[in-house]
Each structure stands twice: as structure tokens, then as C-alpha cells.
Amino acid sequence: MIADLVRNDLSRHSQAGTLRTERLCAVESYPTVHQMVSTISARLAPGASRAAAVLAAFPPGSMTGAPKISTMEILRRLEGGSRGPYAGAAGYFGSDGSCDLSVLIRTAVLRRDPGSESASFHLGVGGAITSDSVAEREWDEVLVKARGVLGALGASFPER
């Protein structure tokens, strides 16, 4: 379903017949996490804007659910503001028209406090809450997801 959401988002700006699923649910293993990865590609339609295609694709449906636009508005209200780079994109636009982007998850953002010598960092982690979710298991998932980044920074998760 998540790959279908990406295919839908990209199809709105792609040249007919060029949308491809190159990898579907491949598992990439790293020291602290196993990540399921799909790769969807398309050729931009003539006259279409690369920025508009990226705007349509990010944040991905896997981070927001569907319907995406109304869900993002609800999340902004519930979370008290923008998610910043969390669930956004990092990558490049090539001078040859190519583009390669990845979703930003488990990314620490360092912020210098205005008018102060101190700084703080924010780490966005979470899980998909559904009607069958068990709060304690969801919390455990957040802890597991945060462990790798926090460990690399020599930090630990704050006590509840």
C-alpha cells in the first residue's frame, strides 16, 4: 500500500508509461535497525516542475497515512507545529534533470536557542498508531527507534 501511495503521488507529475517500481519491500540491515525500502522511479512529464513533483511526494504516505493533505493538517494541530525536516527529504537535483531523494527519519536536528549560548536537539521518532495499538508496545517501539541515534550521540532517552 505504501508503494502504491508513492506511485500515485509521482504519477501526477510523471510522463505516461515511465513509472516503475524498481525495488519493493527490500530489507536493508544496519547496526541498529532493519529498514524496509522500496524504490519508485519515473520520468518527469514535459513542462512539469521538479519542485512540484517533490512537493507531491513528501512527506510520504508512510509517514502521514491517507488522505495525506488532511492528515498533515490534523498532525500540525495535534503536534503543535511543523515537523521540520522529519518526514521530509534529503538528496540532490542533478544538472542533467535527475533527482535522488530519501525520506528523513530518525534525524537529529540541532538548534541554537536564540540569544543564548545553549542549544538543544530534537529527534523525531514514532510509530503507526491504529485502533488495535497497545500503548506500551508503541512506546517500546519509539525507544527502539531512538536508541541508535541517541547512542551515536552518547545520549540516552529521557526518563518518563
MARBA-3410 file (N, C-alpha, C, O; in Angstrom, 1 decimal):
160
0.8,-1.2,0.0,0.0,0.0,0.0,0.9,1.3,0.0,0.5,2.2,-0.7 ~ 2.0,1.3,0.8,2.8,2.4,0.8,3.4,2.7,-0.5,3.5,3.9,-0.9 ~ 3.9,1.7,-1.2,4.5,1.9,-2.5,3.4,2.4,-3.5,3.7,3.2,-4.3 ~ 2.2,2.0,-3.3,1.1,2.5,-4.2,0.9,4.0,-3.9,0.6,4.7,-4.8 ~ 1.0,4.4,-2.7,0.8,5.8,-2.3,1.9,6.6,-3.1,1.6,7.7,-3.6
3.1,6.2,-3.0,4.2,6.9,-3.7,4.0,6.9,-5.2,4.2,7.9,-5.9 ~ 3.6,5.7,-5.7,3.3,5.7,-7.2,2.2,6.7,-7.6,2.3,7.4,-8.6 ~ 1.2,6.8,-6.7,0.1,7.8,-7.0,0.7,9.2,-7.0,0.4,10.0,-7.9 ~ 1.4,9.5,-5.9,2.0,10.9,-5.8,2.9,11.2,-7.0,2.7,12.3,-7.6 ~ 3.7,10.3,-7.4,4.6,10.6,-8.5,3.9,10.6,-9.9,4.3,11.4,-10.8
2.9,9.8,-10.0,2.2,9.7,-11.3,1.5,11.1,-11.7,1.3,11.3,-12.9 ~ 1.2,11.9,-10.7,0.6,13.2,-11.0,1.5,14.1,-11.8,1.0,15.1,-12.4 ~ 2.8,13.8,-11.8,3.8,14.7,-12.5,4.7,13.9,-13.4,5.7,14.5,-14.0 ~ 4.4,12.7,-13.7,5.3,11.9,-14.5,4.8,11.7,-15.9,3.6,11.8,-16.2 ~ 5.7,11.4,-16.8,5.4,11.1,-18.2,4.7,9.7,-18.2,5.2,8.8,-17.6
3.6,9.6,-18.9,2.9,8.3,-19.0,3.8,7.2,-19.4,4.6,7.3,-20.3 ~ 3.6,6.1,-18.7,4.4,4.9,-19.1,5.8,4.8,-18.5,6.5,3.8,-18.7 ~ 6.2,5.8,-17.7,7.6,5.8,-17.2,7.7,5.4,-15.7,8.8,5.2,-15.2 ~ 6.6,5.3,-15.0,6.5,5.0,-13.6,6.9,3.5,-13.4,6.3,2.6,-14.0 ~ 8.0,3.3,-12.6,8.4,1.9,-12.3,8.7,1.7,-10.8,9.1,2.6,-10.1
8.4,0.5,-10.4,8.7,0.0,-9.1,10.0,-0.8,-9.2,10.0,-1.9,-9.7 ~ 11.1,-0.2,-8.9,12.4,-0.9,-9.1,12.7,-1.9,-8.0,13.3,-2.9,-8.2 ~ 12.4,-1.5,-6.7,12.5,-2.4,-5.6,11.2,-2.3,-4.8,10.7,-1.2,-4.6 ~ 10.8,-3.4,-4.3,9.5,-3.4,-3.5,9.8,-4.2,-2.2,10.1,-5.4,-2.2 ~ 9.7,-3.5,-1.1,9.9,-4.0,0.2,11.2,-4.8,0.5,11.2,-5.9,1.1
12.3,-4.3,-0.1,13.6,-4.9,0.2,14.0,-4.5,1.6,13.7,-3.4,2.1 ~ 14.6,-5.4,2.3,15.1,-5.2,3.6,16.6,-4.8,3.6,17.4,-5.6,3.1 ~ 16.9,-3.7,4.2,18.3,-3.2,4.3,18.6,-3.3,5.8,17.8,-2.8,6.6 ~ 19.7,-3.9,6.2,20.0,-4.1,7.6,21.2,-3.2,7.9,22.2,-3.1,7.2 ~ 21.0,-2.6,9.1,22.0,-1.7,9.6,22.3,-2.1,11.1,21.6,-2.9,11.6
23.3,-1.5,11.7,23.7,-2.0,13.1,22.5,-1.9,14.1,22.4,-2.7,15.0 ~ 21.7,-0.9,13.9,20.6,-0.7,15.0,19.2,-0.8,14.4,18.2,-0.7,15.2 ~ 19.0,-1.1,13.1,17.7,-1.2,12.6,17.7,-2.0,11.3,18.7,-2.1,10.6 ~ 16.5,-2.6,11.0,16.3,-3.2,9.7,15.2,-2.3,9.1,14.2,-2.1,9.7 ~ 15.5,-1.9,7.9,14.6,-0.9,7.2,14.0,-1.5,6.0,14.8,-2.0,5.1
12.7,-1.5,5.8,12.1,-1.9,4.6,12.1,-0.8,3.6,11.7,0.3,3.9 ~ 12.6,-1.0,2.4,12.9,0.0,1.4,12.3,-0.4,0.0,12.4,-1.5,-0.4 ~ 11.5,0.6,-0.5,11.0,0.4,-1.9,11.6,1.6,-2.7,11.8,2.7,-2.2 ~ 11.9,1.3,-4.0,12.4,2.4,-4.9,11.4,2.5,-6.0,11.1,1.6,-6.8 ~ 10.9,3.7,-6.2,9.9,4.0,-7.2,10.5,5.1,-8.1,11.1,6.1,-7.6
10.5,5.0,-9.4,11.1,6.0,-10.3,10.1,6.3,-11.4,9.2,5.6,-11.7 ~ 10.3,7.5,-11.9,9.5,8.0,-13.0,10.3,9.1,-13.8,11.2,9.7,-13.2 ~ 9.9,9.3,-15.0,10.5,10.4,-15.8,9.4,11.5,-15.7,8.2,11.3,-15.9 ~ 10.0,12.7,-15.4,9.1,13.9,-15.2,8.4,14.2,-16.5,9.0,14.2,-17.6 ~ 7.1,14.5,-16.5,6.4,14.9,-17.7,6.9,16.2,-18.3,7.4,17.1,-17.5
6.9,16.4,-19.6,7.3,17.6,-20.2,6.6,18.8,-19.6,5.4,18.8,-19.5 ~ 7.3,19.8,-19.2,6.7,21.0,-18.6,6.4,20.9,-17.1,6.0,21.9,-16.5 ~ 6.5,19.7,-16.6,6.3,19.6,-15.1,7.4,20.1,-14.3,8.6,20.1,-14.7 ~ 7.1,20.6,-13.1,8.1,21.2,-12.2,8.7,20.1,-11.3,7.9,19.3,-10.7 ~ 10.0,20.0,-11.2,10.6,19.1,-10.3,10.2,19.4,-8.9,10.0,18.5,-8.1
10.1,20.7,-8.5,9.7,21.1,-7.2,8.3,20.6,-6.9,8.0,20.2,-5.8 ~ 7.4,20.7,-7.9,6.0,20.3,-7.7,5.9,18.8,-7.4,5.1,18.3,-6.6 ~ 6.8,18.0,-8.2,6.8,16.6,-8.0,7.3,16.2,-6.6,6.7,15.3,-6.0 ~ 8.3,16.9,-6.1,8.8,16.6,-4.8,7.7,17.0,-3.7,7.5,16.3,-2.8 ~ 7.1,18.1,-3.9,6.1,18.6,-3.0,4.9,17.6,-2.9,4.4,17.3,-1.9
4.6,16.9,-4.1,3.5,15.9,-4.1,3.9,14.7,-3.4,3.1,14.0,-2.8 ~ 5.2,14.3,-3.4,5.7,13.1,-2.8,6.1,13.1,-1.4,6.1,12.1,-0.7 ~ 6.3,14.3,-0.8,6.8,14.4,0.6,5.9,15.3,1.4,5.4,16.3,0.8 ~ 5.6,15.0,2.6,6.0,13.8,3.3,5.3,12.6,2.7,4.1,12.7,2.2 ~ 5.9,11.4,2.7,5.3,10.3,2.1,4.1,9.8,2.9,4.0,10.0,4.1
3.2,9.0,2.2,2.1,8.5,2.9,2.4,7.6,4.0,1.6,7.4,4.9 ~ 3.6,7.0,4.0,4.0,6.1,5.1,4.2,6.8,6.4,4.2,6.2,7.5 ~ 4.4,8.1,6.3,4.6,9.0,7.5,3.3,9.7,7.9,3.2,10.1,9.1 ~ 2.4,9.8,7.0,1.2,10.6,7.3,-0.1,9.7,7.3,-1.1,10.1,8.0 ~ -0.1,8.7,6.6,-1.3,8.0,6.3,-2.1,8.6,5.2,-1.6,9.5,4.5
-3.3,8.2,5.0,-4.1,8.7,3.9,-5.4,9.1,4.4,-5.9,8.3,5.2 ~ -6.1,10.1,4.0,-5.7,11.0,2.9,-4.6,12.0,3.5,-4.7,12.6,4.6 ~ -3.5,12.2,2.7,-2.3,12.8,3.2,-2.5,14.3,3.5,-2.1,14.7,4.6 ~ -3.1,15.1,2.7,-3.2,16.5,3.0,-4.0,16.8,4.3,-3.6,17.6,5.1 ~ -5.2,16.2,4.4,-6.0,16.5,5.6,-5.3,15.9,6.9,-5.3,16.4,7.9
-4.6,14.8,6.7,-3.8,14.2,7.8,-2.7,15.1,8.3,-2.5,15.2,9.5 ~ -2.0,15.7,7.3,-0.9,16.6,7.7,-1.5,17.8,8.4,-0.8,18.3,9.4 ~ -2.6,18.3,8.1,-3.3,19.4,8.8,-3.6,19.0,10.2,-3.4,19.8,11.2 ~ -4.1,17.8,10.4,-4.5,17.3,11.7,-3.2,17.1,12.5,-3.2,17.5,13.7 ~ -2.2,16.6,12.0,-0.9,16.4,12.7,-0.3,17.7,13.2,0.2,17.8,14.3
-0.4,18.7,12.3,0.2,20.0,12.6,-0.6,20.6,13.9,0.0,21.1,14.8 ~ -1.9,20.4,13.9,-2.7,20.9,15.1,-2.4,20.1,16.3,-2.1,20.6,17.4 ~ -2.3,18.7,16.2,-2.1,17.9,17.3,-0.7,18.0,17.9,-0.5,17.9,19.1 ~ 0.3,18.2,17.0,1.7,18.2,17.4,2.1,19.6,17.7,3.3,19.8,18.2 ~ 1.3,20.6,17.5,1.6,22.0,17.9,2.5,22.7,17.0,3.1,23.7,17.3
2.7,22.2,15.8,3.6,22.9,14.8,4.1,22.0,13.7,3.7,20.8,13.6 ~ 5.0,22.5,12.9,5.6,21.7,11.8,6.5,20.7,12.3,7.1,20.8,13.4 ~ 6.7,19.6,11.6,7.6,18.6,11.9,9.1,18.9,11.5,10.0,18.1,11.8 ~ 9.3,20.0,10.9,10.6,20.4,10.4,11.1,19.4,9.4,10.3,19.0,8.5 ~ 12.3,19.0,9.4,12.8,18.1,8.4,12.3,16.7,8.5,12.3,15.9,7.6
11.8,16.3,9.7,11.3,14.9,9.9,10.2,14.6,8.9,9.2,15.3,8.8 ~ 10.4,13.5,8.2,9.5,13.0,7.2,9.6,13.8,5.9,8.8,13.7,4.9 ~ 10.6,14.7,5.8,10.9,15.5,4.6,11.9,14.7,3.8,12.0,13.5,3.8 ~ 12.7,15.4,3.0,13.6,14.8,2.0,15.0,15.3,2.1,15.2,16.5,2.4 ~ 15.9,14.5,1.9,17.3,14.9,1.7,17.8,14.2,0.4,17.4,13.1,0.1
18.6,14.9,-0.4,19.0,14.4,-1.6,19.6,15.5,-2.5,20.0,16.5,-2.1 ~ 19.5,15.2,-3.8,20.0,16.2,-4.8,19.2,16.2,-6.1,18.5,15.3,-6.4 ~ 19.3,17.4,-6.7,18.8,17.6,-8.1,20.0,17.7,-9.0,20.9,18.6,-8.7 ~ 20.2,16.8,-10.0,21.3,16.9,-10.9,21.1,17.8,-12.0,19.9,18.1,-12.4 ~ 22.2,18.4,-12.5,22.1,19.3,-13.6,21.6,18.6,-14.9,21.2,19.3,-15.9
21.6,17.3,-14.9,21.1,16.6,-16.1,19.6,16.3,-16.0,19.0,15.6,-16.8 ~ 18.9,16.8,-14.9,17.5,16.6,-14.7,17.2,15.4,-13.8,16.0,15.2,-13.4 ~ 18.2,14.7,-13.3,18.0,13.6,-12.4,17.7,14.1,-11.0,18.0,15.3,-10.7 ~ 17.2,13.3,-10.2,16.9,13.6,-8.8,16.9,12.3,-8.0,16.4,11.3,-8.4 ~ 17.5,12.4,-6.8,17.6,11.2,-5.9,17.3,11.7,-4.5,18.1,12.5,-4.0
16.2,11.3,-3.9,15.8,11.8,-2.6,15.5,10.6,-1.7,15.1,9.5,-2.1 ~ 15.7,10.8,-0.4,15.4,9.9,0.6,14.6,10.6,1.7,14.7,11.8,1.9 ~ 13.8,9.8,2.4,13.0,10.3,3.5,13.8,10.5,4.7,14.6,9.6,5.1 ~ 13.6,11.6,5.4,14.4,11.9,6.7,13.6,11.3,7.8,12.5,11.8,8.2 ~ 14.1,10.2,8.4,13.5,9.7,9.6,14.6,9.5,10.6,15.8,9.3,10.2
14.3,9.5,11.9,15.3,9.3,12.9,16.5,10.3,12.6,17.7,9.8,12.6 ~ 16.2,11.5,12.4,17.2,12.5,12.1,17.2,13.6,13.3,16.2,14.2,13.6 ~ 18.4,13.7,13.9,18.5,14.7,15.0,18.8,16.1,14.4,19.6,16.3,13.5 ~ 18.0,17.1,14.9,18.2,18.5,14.5,18.7,19.3,15.6,18.0,19.3,16.7 ~ 19.8,19.9,15.5,20.4,20.7,16.5,20.0,22.2,16.3,20.1,22.7,15.2
19.5,22.8,17.3,19.0,24.2,17.3,19.7,25.0,18.3,19.7,24.7,19.5 ~ 20.3,26.1,17.9,20.8,27.1,18.9,19.7,27.9,19.4,18.9,28.5,18.6 ~ 19.5,28.0,20.7,18.5,28.8,21.3,18.8,30.3,21.0,19.9,30.8,21.3 ~ 17.8,31.1,20.5,18.0,32.5,20.1,18.5,33.3,21.3,17.9,33.2,22.4 ~ 19.5,34.1,21.2,20.0,34.9,22.2,20.7,34.2,23.4,20.8,34.7,24.5
21.1,33.0,23.1,21.7,32.1,24.2,22.9,31.4,23.6,23.0,31.2,22.4 ~ 23.7,31.0,24.5,24.9,30.1,24.2,24.5,28.6,24.1,25.2,27.8,23.6 ~ 23.3,28.3,24.6,22.9,26.9,24.7,22.2,26.5,23.4,21.7,27.3,22.6 ~ 22.1,25.2,23.3,21.5,24.6,22.1,20.7,23.4,22.6,21.0,22.8,23.6 ~ 19.8,22.9,21.7,19.1,21.7,22.0,18.9,20.9,20.8,19.1,21.5,19.7
18.6,19.7,20.9,18.3,18.9,19.7,17.0,18.2,19.8,16.5,17.9,20.9 ~ 16.4,18.0,18.7,15.1,17.3,18.6,15.3,16.1,17.7,15.9,16.2,16.6 ~ 14.8,15.0,18.2,14.8,13.7,17.4,13.4,13.2,17.2,12.7,12.9,18.2 ~ 12.9,13.2,16.0,11.6,12.7,15.6,11.6,11.2,15.5,12.3,10.7,14.6 ~ 10.8,10.5,16.3,10.6,9.1,16.1,9.1,8.8,16.4,8.5,9.6,17.1
8.6,7.8,15.9,7.2,7.5,16.2,6.8,6.1,15.6,7.7,5.4,15.0 ~ 5.6,5.8,15.7,5.1,4.6,15.1,3.7,4.8,14.6,3.1,5.9,14.8 ~ 3.2,3.9,13.9,1.8,4.0,13.4,0.8,3.5,14.4,0.7,2.3,14.7 ~ 0.1,4.5,14.9,-1.0,4.2,15.9,-2.3,3.8,15.2,-2.7,4.5,14.3 ~ -2.8,2.7,15.5,-4.1,2.2,15.0,-5.0,1.9,16.1,-4.7,2.0,17.3
-6.3,1.6,15.7,-7.3,1.2,16.8,-6.9,0.0,17.6,-7.3,-0.1,18.7 ~ -6.0,-0.8,17.0,-5.6,-2.0,17.8,-4.3,-1.9,18.5,-3.8,-2.8,19.1 ~ -3.7,-0.7,18.5,-2.4,-0.4,19.1,-2.5,-0.6,20.6,-3.5,-0.3,21.2 ~ -1.4,-1.1,21.1,-1.2,-1.2,22.6,-0.2,-0.2,23.0,0.9,-0.2,22.6 ~ -0.6,0.8,23.8,0.2,1.9,24.2,1.6,1.6,24.6,2.6,2.2,24.2
1.7,0.6,25.5,3.1,0.2,26.0,4.0,-0.3,24.9,5.2,-0.1,24.8 ~ 3.4,-1.1,23.9,4.2,-1.6,22.8,4.6,-0.5,21.9,5.7,-0.5,21.3 ~ 3.7,0.5,21.7,4.0,1.6,20.8,5.2,2.4,21.4,6.1,2.9,20.7 ~ 5.1,2.6,22.8,6.2,3.3,23.4,7.5,2.6,23.3,8.6,3.2,23.1 ~ 7.5,1.2,23.5,8.7,0.4,23.3,9.3,0.6,21.9,10.5,0.7,21.7
8.4,0.7,20.9,8.9,0.9,19.5,9.6,2.3,19.4,10.6,2.4,18.7 ~ 9.1,3.3,20.0,9.7,4.6,20.0,11.1,4.5,20.6,12.1,5.1,20.1 ~ 11.2,3.9,21.7,12.5,3.7,22.4,13.5,3.0,21.5,14.7,3.4,21.4 ~ 13.1,1.9,20.9,14.0,1.1,20.0,14.4,2.0,18.8,15.6,2.0,18.5 ~ 13.5,2.8,18.2,13.8,3.6,17.1,14.8,4.7,17.5,15.6,5.1,16.7
14.7,5.2,18.7,15.6,6.3,19.1,16.9,5.9,19.5,17.9,6.6,19.5 ~ 17.1,4.6,19.9,18.3,4.1,20.5,19.5,4.3,19.7,20.6,4.7,20.2 ~ 19.5,4.0,18.4,20.6,4.1,17.5,21.2,5.5,17.4,22.4,5.7,17.5 ~ 20.3,6.5,17.1,20.8,7.9,17.0,21.3,8.4,18.3,22.3,9.0,18.4 ~ 20.5,8.1,19.4,20.9,8.6,20.7,22.3,8.0,21.1,23.1,8.7,21.7
22.4,6.7,20.9,23.7,6.0,21.2,24.9,6.6,20.4,25.9,6.8,21.0 ~ 24.7,7.0,19.2,25.8,7.6,18.4,26.1,9.0,19.0,27.3,9.4,18.8 ~ 25.2,9.6,19.6,25.5,10.9,20.2,25.9,10.8,21.7,26.2,11.8,22.3 ~ 26.0,9.6,22.2,26.4,9.4,23.6,25.3,9.9,24.5,25.6,10.2,25.7 ~ 24.0,9.8,24.1,22.9,10.2,24.9,22.0,9.0,25.2,22.1,8.0,24.5
21.1,9.2,26.0,20.1,8.2,26.3,18.7,8.8,26.3,18.6,10.1,26.4 ~ 17.7,8.0,26.2,16.3,8.5,26.1,15.9,9.1,27.5,16.2,8.4,28.5 ~ 15.3,10.2,27.6,14.9,10.8,28.9,13.9,9.9,29.6,13.1,9.2,29.0 ~ 14.0,9.9,30.9,13.1,9.1,31.7,11.7,9.6,31.5,11.5,10.8,31.3 ~ 10.7,8.8,31.6,9.3,9.2,31.6,8.9,9.9,32.8,7.7,10.4,32.9
END
